[in-house]
Amino acid sequence: MSQTIAGIAIPDSTITRAATDLVRESESDLLYHHSRRVFLWGALTGQRRSLKFDAELLYVGAMFHDMGLVPKFSSKTERFEVDGANAARDFLDAWHVPEADIEQVWDAIALHTTPGIPQHKKPVVALLTSGVEMDVLGLAYDQFPREQREQVVAVHPRQENFKEAIIDAFAEGTRHKPETTFGNVKADVLALKDPSYRRLNFCSIILGSAWNDHAQSGGCPACA
């Protein structure tokens, strides 16, 4: 049965119901409610900006965007965003969704913690990031009327300690592969939550690389 929250219809198809069931089975209440709010903030942003977007693809992207934090879908070496994107790809591929649509969802999830890029991509990609930024960071908070905020949170509540709890969830989902946080926001999470974490430094990696530029500056004798 379809549901409307803050004027946004929750996509109600066989695929979206299956996505909801999988997320409900796999994620905590914290991540489930967060993911549903992300869809709603993203859809409301699209509505406010008069963007044309595929609500079903945005919904699946929102529901899967944190699946990489769940042990079942977490790899040993990939960023959690990529794990979530890969899980969504496998899910959509099993439903024979066109590759172009799968690619949109993959990009939306993989890029949702990479500021400065999603807004230049297709609406599904841009709106997923907007939804995450609203729910986690409070960006554009005042652009959502109070009534909209209250209606969304009434159905999908933010627990009293959501800010601390979502940081804990990020830490638990990335603690086992700290190297994947290099160059992204999860480095801040582990720096806060894991006393043993040591940040990698981009400039130190450059300066400490195997290249010996002084030796190479005279050119390649074999090529002369």
N, C-alpha and C positions, 0 to 999 in steps of 0.2 A: 504494500500500500504506500503510495507516494506521501511525502511529508514536505511541508513548506515551513522554513524558518527565516524570520526577518525578510520575508518576501522572496526568498530563494528556494526554488524547488530542488530537493535532493534527487539527483538522477536515480530512477527506479527501473533498471533493466536487469536482465539475467546476469550480465557481467558485473554491474555495480553491486548487486546483491551478493554475488560470489566474492567480490573484493572485500565488502564489508564483513562477511562471515570469516574470511581468512584473517583479516586484521583483528577482528574481535577474538579469534582463537589464539592469535600469536602475540598480541601486544597487551601491555598493561592498560588499565583504565586511563591512566595519565596520558599515554601516547594515543590511545583511541580517541578520546575527547579532543585532544590537541589536534589530531589529524582532521577530524570533522570540522573543527573551528577554522583550521587553515583553509579548507575548501570554501567555507562560507565567507571568510574575509576576502579570499581571492575572487570569488564570484561577485561579491558586493563591490569590490574594486573595479572589476570588469564592467559591471552595470553602471557604476558612477562615471566611468571613462567612456561609456558607449562603445565598448570593444565587442567584436564578434568572436566568440570562442566556443569550443566544444566542451560543454559542461561535463559530459561523461568522462572525457580524457582528463580534465582538470580534477575531477573527483577521484579517479583511480590514482593519479599522480599524488594527490594530497594524502590519500589513504596509505600509499606505499612509501611516502617520502622518508619515514623514519624506520622502515623495516630493517635497514642495515644495522640498527642498534640491537636487534633481537638475535640471540645466539643461533637460532635455526637458520637465519639468513646471513649471518656475519661470516665473512671470509677471514683468513689469517693475514692477508697482505693488502687488500684493497681498502680505499677510503669507504667509510660507512655509507656515504651518499651513492657511491658506485654499486655497493652491495644492494641497496634499496632499488636503484635503477635496474639492476640485473634481475632482481626478483620480480619487478613489475614487467620487465620484458618477457620473462618466462611465462608469467601469468597471462599476459595479453596474447602472446604467441599461441598458447594453448587454446585460446578462443578464436584463433585465426583472424586477429585484428590486422589490418593493413600495416605494412612496415613503416610507412610514412607517419602513421598515427603512433605507433610504438616508439618511433624515434623522438617524437615530441614529448612523450611521457618520460622517456629515458633522459632526455636533456633537462627537462623540468626538475627531475629529482636530483640528477647528478650536479646541477648548477645551483641548487637552492641555497647553498651557503657561500656562494662566490659572488660578492657584491660587484656591481658595475657591468655585468654581462647580461643577466637574464632580461633586463628591460629592453634590450635590443633584439631579443629573439621573438618567436611567435607568442601570441597572447597566452597560450596555456603555460608556456615556460615562464613568462613574465609574471603572470598572476599567481602561480604557485609560490614564487619567491615573495611576492607582495603579501600573500596570506601568512607565510612563515614569519616575515618581518613584523607584521602586525601582532601576531600572537605571542612571539617570543620577545621581541625588542620593543614593541609598542610604537613602531614607526607608523606615521599617519593616523595615530589614535584619534585625534580630534576631527579627522575627516569622516569618521563614522558617527552618525547621530547617536545620541545616548540610547534612544529606543532600540536601534539596531544592536548595539553592544549588549544591552540587557536581554533582548530576545535570544541572541545567540548563546549567551552564557547561561540563560535559564534552562536551555535544553542540553547544552554541553558545558557543564560548569568547570571553571578553573578552581582546583582545590586551593585551600587557603595558603599553602606554601608552594604554589606552582613554580615560582621563579627558582627557588632552591631545588625543587624536585626535578625540573627539566634539566638543570645543569648536572644533577646527579645521574640522570638517565644518559645524558651525553657522555659523561665520564665512564660509566659502566660499559657503554657500548664501544668505547675506543681504548680503554685502558690496556687491553691485551695486544694492541698494535700501535704503539705510540708513534712509530715512524710515519704512519699515514696522516698524522696531523701537521706535518711540515707544510708551511705556506697556507694554512687555512685556520678558520676560527676555533677549531677544536683544540689547537695548541693552548689557547687561553683557558679552556676547560681543564685540561690536564695540569697546567701550571697551577691552577687553583686547588684541584682535588687530589693530585698524586704527588706526594713529597719527593718521590724518586724520579720524577719526570725531568728531563733535561731538553730544553729547546735546541733544535738545530738552527744554525745561523747561516743564512744564504751567503753572506759575504765571506764567512769563514770557509764555507765549502768551496767557493771560487778560489780563494787565496791558497787553500790547502790542496787543490787538485793536483793530479799527476803531471799536468802540463809544465814544462820548463821553457817559458817564453824567452828567456835570455839565450838559451842554447839554440832555439829555433830562429832567432832574429836574423841570423846570417843566411837564411834560406836553406833549402834542401840540396846538399851536395850531389845526391844521386839524380836530382832533376836538372842539374846544370848542363 
